Amino acid sequence: MTPATVTDSTAARMAKLPEGVPRDSIIVTRNLRRAYEMGSETVHALRGIDLTIRRNEFVAIMGPSGSGKSTLMNMIGCLDSPTEGQYWLNGHPVWELGDNELARIRNKEIGFVFQTFNLLPRATALQNVELPMVYAGMPSKRRREAAAGALDRVGLTDRMHHRPNELSGGQRQRVAIARALVNLPSILLADEPTGNLDSKTSAEILELFEHLFDEGQTIILVTHEHDIAEHARRQVHLLDGLIERDIATEKAT
């Protein structure tokens, strides 16, 4: 296989996916493995994951503590590298890329949403949403316009000049989601996004995810909560570093 670069066209990259893989696949892993050395012991967090996620899927990744779901999330998010195996993200052969290319891929292709929001406390909602574009070197006027559009998309136009301590938990998570969306990423990768929210606010955030999915956004939700995972259209259950089950949810029917 000829190595692709981040400057290849999408069509050219997708043509280099393994034979038989749908050309609209956003995530493709083959025999993905990750082992860690813990003193004299080797911990096999992933033992050979074959996973395909297509454009505009809403997938929940589930599993108990130690199942490998956090490690898989780090692999999908290009935050860690596999010990063995291959991973394509929107056609990019991630396992072949260097650190600089990986950083550009993360910024362009992935929108991260975390349980703890990770907002800058002294920055306004608008400034927080602008951050990924600052790293990408986008001019300030375009940054402000795009950030305002992303905040409007999550229903926070009237809060764009508020700082995090002036926002509720649900509003802070909406700011984090707007920041994740502002670069129009291939995937929205959410790690326990309702973990710090009450049940009513959690329902509102999940309703927002449903709306984004209906708009065409590919969403990967990492959670250990079954009621949260039921909002996805597909559930991938991990156990001992392997896929135990890969099933459609009731919402998919």
Buried (B, 14 or more C-beta within 10 A) or exposed (E): EEEBEBEBEEEEBBEBBEEEBEEEBBBBBBEBBBBEEEEEEEEBBBBBBBBBBBBBBBBBBBBEEBBBBBBBBBBBBBBBBBBBBBBBBBBBBBBBBEEEBBEBBBBBBBBBBBBEBEBEEEBBBBBBBBBBBEEEEBEEEEBBEBBBBBBEBBBBEEBBEBBBEEBEBBBBBBBBBBBBBBBEBBBBBBBBBBBBBEEEBBBBBBEBBBEBBEEEBBBBBBBBBEEBBEBBBBBBBBBBBBBEEBEEBEEEE
